[in-house]
Amino acid sequence: MSKSLEEIRLETEERINRAESTESLDEIRVSVLGKKGSLTEIMKTMKNLPPEERPKFGQQMNLVRAHIEEKMGNRLKDIQAKVLAEKMKRETLDVTMPGRKMIRGHKHPNQIALEDLERVFIGMGYEVVEGPEVEFDRYNFELLNIPANHPAKDEQDTFYITKDILLRTQTSSVQARIMEKGELPIKIISPGRVFRADEVDATHSPSFHQVEGLVVGKNVTMADLKGTLDQFATNFFGPGTKTKLRPHHFPFTEPSAEVDVTCFKCGGKGCGVCKGSGWIEILGCGMVHPRVLEMCGIDPEIYSGFAFGIGLERVTLLKYEIDDMRLLYENDVRFLQQFR
């Protein structure tokens, strides 16, 4: 048996010296020291030896195992050192080569306009809140005084998922959710994406963004709404910008109005941007309808409020003098690079 151990030791040493990879060493380890390895198989025969010879044989076995493991460890270090040296040789850095220019991303014009808008209203004490894009009919229409037979609920304009669930058509649905909580006073803006079944053209898209504004409290008047919009216009479009309210109709506000601002291009004198009128329409607004307050659990005899809805893409187009909304979503790098 001692002779067999010596043969295994010599043969294994030779195999270790020829090994050129860690995989080869693993194969040697398994074939010699594994559960079915040659050294393990000899150890199983130790039970056939006379009892007095077993300790000596066991000692020899341990010495051979230790010797093989040491040789394998040394060879592994040699192989790893060789691999590292070859890798370092391949990855030599030429410090004389010019560096690679890193192209940094930047904010989308919509995002820039939204952050500017939020900054204006946060400065006036408004809180920014959000709501779900997949909405219940109750919040998108019913609580906003839009009955079942109203044209705005026509399936030609709205993406319905079920009879009572739809993709929201306006961020006014957040207005209803906030009022329903009954935590007064309320002073919020709610930016978000909305969906309507519109054809894509220079001014329309089936998916766009709105910013809903809502204030509810005691003694809130139309004058407060006008003052708020004046402050927004001068901060967002520039000093000297004036606003004009024109009567309009929205189901959830009464009275209602559309708001124009003096053309930021010509200062109200008339130009191609404002089509010679000196004014540009930017949003719709009005005093919250008493029926809406009542349906949301707020006493209209005690509280009043105003709301406004700003089309984010619309003010972005106006602010940056962009003539086609499709440019915002076509990912043309030549266009987007202008907003670095």
C-alpha positions as a Python dict, from the first residue, in 0.01 Angstrom:
ca = {
    (1, 'M'): (0, 0, 0),
    (2, 'S'): (291, 231, 76),
    (3, 'K'): (414, 171, -277),
    (4, 'S'): (71, 260, -416),
    (5, 'L'): (70, 584, -213),
    (6, 'E'): (410, 681, -350),
    (7, 'E'): (297, 610, -707),
    (8, 'I'): (-12, 828, -658),
    (9, 'R'): (203, 1107, -512),
    (10, 'L'): (451, 1104, -802),
    (11, 'E'): (184, 1079, -1070),
    (12, 'T'): (-21, 1357, -913),
    (13, 'E'): (282, 1585, -884),
    (14, 'E'): (353, 1539, -1253),
    (15, 'R'): (-8, 1622, -1345),
    (16, 'I'): (-1, 1929, -1122),
    (17, 'N'): (318, 2056, -1288),
    (18, 'R'): (156, 2018, -1632),
    (19, 'A'): (-164, 2195, -1533),
    (20, 'E'): (-212, 2532, -1710),
    (21, 'S'): (-551, 2639, -1576),
    (22, 'T'): (-762, 2638, -1262),
    (23, 'E'): (-1002, 2403, -1436),
    (24, 'S'): (-722, 2145, -1481),
    (25, 'L'): (-636, 2171, -1112),
    (26, 'D'): (-999, 2115, -1019),
    (27, 'E'): (-1005, 1801, -1231),
    (28, 'I'): (-691, 1671, -1053),
    (29, 'R'): (-840, 1751, -713),
    (30, 'V'): (-1155, 1555, -791),
    (31, 'S'): (-971, 1258, -945),
    (32, 'V'): (-730, 1225, -650),
    (33, 'L'): (-890, 1377, -342),
    (34, 'G'): (-1259, 1355, -431),
    (35, 'K'): (-1511, 1105, -293),
    (36, 'K'): (-1423, 861, -570),
    (37, 'G'): (-1060, 975, -608),
    (38, 'S'): (-761, 739, -615),
    (39, 'L'): (-639, 844, -269),
    (40, 'T'): (-985, 801, -123),
    (41, 'E'): (-1018, 454, -274),
    (42, 'I'): (-690, 341, -109),
    (43, 'M'): (-808, 479, 224),
    (44, 'K'): (-1114, 255, 203),
    (45, 'T'): (-883, -51, 197),
    (46, 'M'): (-721, 40, 530),
    (47, 'K'): (-979, -173, 707),
    (48, 'N'): (-815, -480, 551),
    (49, 'L'): (-480, -410, 723),
    (50, 'P'): (-382, -568, 1055),
    (51, 'P'): (-474, -332, 1343),
    (52, 'E'): (-110, -264, 1433),
    (53, 'E'): (-31, -138, 1077),
    (54, 'R'): (-325, 97, 1045),
    (55, 'P'): (-180, 395, 1241),
    (56, 'K'): (137, 399, 1032),
    (57, 'F'): (-59, 374, 709),
    (58, 'G'): (-295, 650, 820),
    (59, 'Q'): (2, 874, 894),
    (60, 'Q'): (148, 809, 549),
    (61, 'M'): (-190, 877, 391),
    (62, 'N'): (-217, 1216, 568),
    (63, 'L'): (136, 1313, 464),
    (64, 'V'): (65, 1232, 99),
    (65, 'R'): (-267, 1426, 110),
    (66, 'A'): (-100, 1728, 270),
    (67, 'H'): (185, 1716, 18),
    (68, 'I'): (-59, 1705, -278),
    (69, 'E'): (-271, 1990, -138),
    (70, 'E'): (40, 2204, -86),
    (71, 'K'): (159, 2140, -442),
    (72, 'M'): (-186, 2226, -579),
    (73, 'G'): (-200, 2547, -375),
    (74, 'N'): (141, 2659, -502),
    (75, 'R'): (52, 2575, -862),
    (76, 'L'): (-278, 2765, -830),
    (77, 'K'): (-90, 3078, -721),
    (78, 'D'): (145, 3044, -1019),
    (79, 'I'): (-147, 3007, -1261),
    (80, 'Q'): (-335, 3305, -1113),
    (81, 'A'): (-23, 3521, -1128),
    (82, 'K'): (26, 3426, -1494),
    (83, 'V'): (-337, 3505, -1580),
    (84, 'L'): (-313, 3843, -1405),
    (85, 'A'): (11, 3929, -1586),
    (86, 'E'): (-149, 3849, -1924),
    (87, 'K'): (-455, 4054, -1837),
    (88, 'M'): (-245, 4352, -1732),
    (89, 'K'): (-51, 4326, -2056),
    (90, 'R'): (-371, 4332, -2261),
    (91, 'E'): (-521, 4620, -2063),
    (92, 'T'): (-224, 4853, -2071),
    (93, 'L'): (-347, 5215, -2063),
    (94, 'D'): (-199, 5457, -2311),
    (95, 'V'): (-206, 5787, -2121),
    (96, 'T'): (-123, 5976, -2441),
    (97, 'M'): (-458, 5883, -2601),
    (98, 'P'): (-729, 6156, -2596),
    (99, 'G'): (-1013, 6104, -2351),
    (100, 'R'): (-1363, 6002, -2458),
    (101, 'K'): (-1618, 6280, -2450),
    (102, 'M'): (-1910, 6193, -2222),
    (103, 'I'): (-2247, 6301, -2359),
    (104, 'R'): (-2468, 6410, -2071),
    (105, 'G'): (-2844, 6402, -2081),
    (106, 'H'): (-3059, 6700, -1987),
    (107, 'K'): (-3414, 6784, -1892),
    (108, 'H'): (-3696, 6767, -2144),
    (109, 'P'): (-3860, 7104, -2225),
    (110, 'N'): (-4185, 6977, -2071),
    (111, 'Q'): (-4000, 6899, -1748),
    (112, 'I'): (-3829, 7238, -1746),
    (113, 'A'): (-4163, 7415, -1790),
    (114, 'L'): (-4328, 7199, -1522),
    (115, 'E'): (-4055, 7273, -1267),
    (116, 'D'): (-4079, 7646, -1343),
    (117, 'L'): (-4457, 7629, -1301),
    (118, 'E'): (-4437, 7433, -976),
    (119, 'R'): (-4179, 7679, -842),
    (120, 'V'): (-4421, 7968, -899),
    (121, 'F'): (-4712, 7802, -717),
    (122, 'I'): (-4505, 7655, -435),
    (123, 'G'): (-4384, 8011, -377),
    (124, 'M'): (-4749, 8110, -332),
    (125, 'G'): (-4803, 7837, -71),
    (126, 'Y'): (-4949, 7563, -289),
    (127, 'E'): (-4891, 7193, -225),
    (128, 'V'): (-4812, 6958, -516),
    (129, 'V'): (-5027, 6642, -512),
    (130, 'E'): (-5081, 6356, -757),
    (131, 'G'): (-5359, 6112, -841),
    (132, 'P'): (-5410, 5788, -1039),
    (133, 'E'): (-5407, 5788, -1419),
    (134, 'V'): (-5654, 5498, -1424),
    (135, 'E'): (-5958, 5657, -1264),
    (136, 'F'): (-6317, 5587, -1160),
    (137, 'D'): (-6598, 5754, -1353),
    (138, 'R'): (-6717, 5892, -1019),
    (139, 'Y'): (-6409, 6113, -975),
    (140, 'N'): (-6344, 6194, -1341),
    (141, 'F'): (-6702, 6294, -1422),
    (142, 'E'): (-6978, 6246, -1164),
    (143, 'L'): (-6833, 6448, -873),
    (144, 'L'): (-6736, 6721, -1120),
    (145, 'N'): (-7099, 6785, -1215),
    (146, 'I'): (-7076, 6597, -1545),
    (147, 'P'): (-7388, 6377, -1567),
    (148, 'A'): (-7419, 6047, -1752),
    (149, 'N'): (-7556, 6203, -2072),
    (150, 'H'): (-7293, 6479, -2097),
    (151, 'P'): (-7104, 6498, -2432),
    (152, 'A'): (-6768, 6484, -2246),
    (153, 'K'): (-6848, 6124, -2154),
    (154, 'D'): (-6887, 6017, -2517),
    (155, 'E'): (-6671, 5716, -2595),
    (156, 'Q'): (-6530, 5908, -2892),
    (157, 'D'): (-6341, 6129, -2644),
    (158, 'T'): (-6269, 5895, -2354),
    (159, 'F'): (-6072, 5571, -2324),
    (160, 'Y'): (-6295, 5341, -2118),
    (161, 'I'): (-6155, 5025, -1958),
    (162, 'T'): (-6488, 4915, -1810),
    (163, 'K'): (-6819, 5096, -1770),
    (164, 'D'): (-6697, 5262, -1451),
    (165, 'I'): (-6318, 5273, -1501),
    (166, 'L'): (-6132, 5483, -1756),
    (167, 'L'): (-5806, 5660, -1837),
    (168, 'R'): (-5857, 6001, -1680),
    (169, 'T'): (-5937, 6280, -1925),
    (170, 'Q'): (-5839, 6560, -1686),
    (171, 'T'): (-5643, 6612, -1366),
    (172, 'S'): (-5961, 6766, -1220),
    (173, 'S'): (-6028, 6414, -1089),
    (174, 'V'): (-5762, 6486, -825),
    (175, 'Q'): (-5962, 6795, -727),
    (176, 'A'): (-6261, 6573, -645),
    (177, 'R'): (-6048, 6327, -447),
    (178, 'I'): (-5888, 6603, -237),
    (179, 'M'): (-6219, 6778, -163),
    (180, 'E'): (-6382, 6447, -65),
    (181, 'K'): (-6126, 6410, 217),
    (182, 'G'): (-6274, 6721, 380),
    (183, 'E'): (-5941, 6855, 505),
    (184, 'L'): (-5993, 7230, 471),
    (185, 'P'): (-5862, 7475, 366),
    (186, 'I'): (-5726, 7339, 37),
    (187, 'K'): (-5450, 7495, -172),
    (188, 'I'): (-5303, 7252, -425),
    (189, 'I'): (-5178, 7199, -778),
    (190, 'S'): (-5189, 6856, -937),
    (191, 'P'): (-4972, 6791, -1244),
    (192, 'G'): (-5013, 6469, -1440),
    (193, 'R'): (-5076, 6288, -1764),
    (194, 'V'): (-5425, 6268, -1914),
    (195, 'F'): (-5575, 6081, -2209),
    (196, 'R'): (-5828, 6166, -2477),
    (197, 'A'): (-5920, 6004, -2806),
    (198, 'D'): (-5773, 6282, -3021),
    (199, 'E'): (-5597, 6251, -3355),
    (200, 'V'): (-5228, 6343, -3349),
    (201, 'D'): (-5153, 6678, -3510),
    (202, 'A'): (-4958, 6997, -3433),
    (203, 'T'): (-5181, 7088, -3136),
    (204, 'H'): (-5342, 6757, -3028),
    (205, 'S'): (-5231, 6423, -2887),
    (206, 'P'): (-5413, 6126, -2727),
    (207, 'S'): (-5176, 6160, -2430),
    (208, 'F'): (-5072, 6496, -2285),
    (209, 'H'): (-5027, 6672, -1949),
    (210, 'Q'): (-5233, 6908, -1736),
    (211, 'V'): (-5175, 7098, -1416),
    (212, 'E'): (-5489, 7135, -1206),
    (213, 'G'): (-5507, 7411, -945),
    (214, 'L'): (-5757, 7424, -658),
    (215, 'V'): (-5817, 7657, -366),
    (216, 'V'): (-6107, 7604, -122),
    (217, 'G'): (-6164, 7800, 198),
    (218, 'K'): (-6377, 8071, 353),
    (219, 'N'): (-6435, 8395, 161),
    (220, 'V'): (-6247, 8284, -152),
    (221, 'T'): (-6352, 8509, -441),
    (222, 'M'): (-6304, 8560, -814),
    (223, 'A'): (-6065, 8843, -727),
    (224, 'D'): (-5840, 8590, -552),
    (225, 'L'): (-5842, 8380, -870),
    (226, 'K'): (-5754, 8682, -1088),
    (227, 'G'): (-5471, 8784, -853),
    (228, 'T'): (-5331, 8428, -851),
    (229, 'L'): (-5331, 8407, -1230),
    (230, 'D'): (-5168, 8752, -1260),
    (231, 'Q'): (-4891, 8636, -1028),
    (232, 'F'): (-4846, 8314, -1226),
    (233, 'A'): (-4833, 8494, -1561),
    (234, 'T'): (-4570, 8749, -1457),
    (235, 'N'): (-4349, 8489, -1291),
    (236, 'F'): (-4380, 8228, -1565),
    (237, 'F'): (-4389, 8436, -1886),
    (238, 'G'): (-4202, 8743, -1764),
    (239, 'P'): (-4256, 9084, -1597),
    (240, 'G'): (-4522, 9302, -1754),
    (241, 'T'): (-4738, 9009, -1868),
    (242, 'K'): (-5107, 9090, -1827),
    (243, 'T'): (-5407, 8859, -1809),
    (244, 'K'): (-5760, 8884, -1948),
    (245, 'L'): (-6057, 8669, -1847),
    (246, 'R'): (-6325, 8585, -2105),
    (247, 'P'): (-6661, 8427, -2006),
    (248, 'H'): (-6682, 8058, -2082),
    (249, 'H'): (-6858, 7742, -1959),
    (250, 'F'): (-6722, 7445, -1765),
    (251, 'P'): (-6955, 7201, -1586),
    (252, 'F'): (-6755, 7210, -1262),
    (253, 'T'): (-6710, 7589, -1225),
    (254, 'E'): (-6957, 7878, -1211),
    (255, 'P'): (-6882, 8142, -1321),
    (256, 'S'): (-6620, 8010, -1565),
    (257, 'A'): (-6363, 8182, -1781),
    (258, 'E'): (-6086, 8129, -2029),
    (259, 'V'): (-5767, 8321, -1962),
    (260, 'D'): (-5550, 8505, -2214),
    (261, 'V'): (-5209, 8660, -2152),
    (262, 'T'): (-5043, 8941, -2343),
    (263, 'C'): (-4820, 8798, -2612),
    (264, 'F'): (-4474, 8753, -2468),
    (265, 'K'): (-4326, 8794, -2818),
    (266, 'C'): (-4468, 9136, -2906),
    (267, 'G'): (-4583, 9260, -2565),
    (268, 'G'): (-4944, 9287, -2683),
    (269, 'K'): (-4879, 9489, -2999),
    (270, 'G'): (-4971, 9206, -3236),
    (271, 'C'): (-4746, 8963, -3423),
    (272, 'G'): (-4741, 8626, -3597),
    (273, 'V'): (-4726, 8433, -3268),
    (274, 'C'): (-5052, 8586, -3137),
    (275, 'K'): (-5202, 8615, -3488),
    (276, 'G'): (-5215, 8993, -3457),
    (277, 'S'): (-5445, 9000, -3152),
    (278, 'G'): (-5182, 9072, -2890),
    (279, 'W'): (-5330, 8800, -2667),
    (280, 'I'): (-5271, 8425, -2628),
    (281, 'E'): (-5512, 8183, -2459),
    (282, 'I'): (-5339, 7971, -2190),
    (283, 'L'): (-5594, 7809, -1954),
    (284, 'G'): (-5949, 7766, -1828),
    (285, 'C'): (-6068, 7854, -1477),
    (286, 'G'): (-6361, 7953, -1257),
    (287, 'M'): (-6519, 7941, -914),
    (288, 'V'): (-6587, 7584, -797),
    (289, 'H'): (-6952, 7504, -866),
    (290, 'P'): (-7159, 7488, -542),
    (291, 'R'): (-7297, 7154, -661),
    (292, 'V'): (-6941, 7014, -684),
    (293, 'L'): (-6862, 7132, -331),
    (294, 'E'): (-7184, 6978, -204),
    (295, 'M'): (-7125, 6640, -374),
    (296, 'C'): (-6777, 6629, -224),
    (297, 'G'): (-6911, 6689, 126),
    (298, 'I'): (-6826, 7060, 160),
    (299, 'D'): (-7093, 7311, 266),
    (300, 'P'): (-7118, 7573, -16),
    (301, 'E'): (-7288, 7813, 226),
    (302, 'I'): (-6968, 7833, 430),
    (303, 'Y'): (-6690, 7756, 185),
    (304, 'S'): (-6608, 7867, -167),
    (305, 'G'): (-6316, 7807, -399),
    (306, 'F'): (-6163, 7845, -740),
    (307, 'A'): (-6000, 7604, -983),
    (308, 'F'): (-5791, 7633, -1297),
    (309, 'G'): (-5649, 7388, -1549),
    (310, 'I'): (-5327, 7454, -1737),
    (311, 'G'): (-5225, 7250, -2041),
    (312, 'L'): (-4856, 7186, -1977),
    (313, 'E'): (-4770, 7127, -2343),
    (314, 'R'): (-4955, 7445, -2436),
    (315, 'V'): (-4755, 7671, -2204),
    (316, 'T'): (-4435, 7487, -2300),
    (317, 'L'): (-4500, 7558, -2669),
    (318, 'L'): (-4573, 7921, -2590),
    (319, 'K'): (-4281, 7971, -2353),
    (320, 'Y'): (-4026, 7831, -2600),
    (321, 'E'): (-4201, 7942, -2922),
    (322, 'I'): (-4246, 7586, -3053),
    (323, 'D'): (-4502, 7558, -3332),
    (324, 'D'): (-4570, 7181, -3329),
    (325, 'M'): (-4645, 6970, -3020),
    (326, 'R'): (-4522, 6656, -3196),
    (327, 'L'): (-4167, 6786, -3163),
    (328, 'L'): (-4192, 6728, -2787),
    (329, 'Y'): (-4234, 6352, -2832),
    (330, 'E'): (-4048, 6256, -3149),
    (331, 'N'): (-3709, 6236, -2970),
    (332, 'D'): (-3528, 6431, -3240),
    (333, 'V'): (-3189, 6500, -3081),
    (334, 'R'): (-3142, 6813, -3296),
    (335, 'F'): (-3454, 6960, -3135),
    (336, 'L'): (-3389, 6845, -2778),
    (337, 'Q'): (-3028, 6968, -2773),
    (338, 'Q'): (-3158, 7324, -2784),
    (339, 'F'): (-3273, 7285, -2423),
    (340, 'R'): (-2935, 7197, -2270),
}
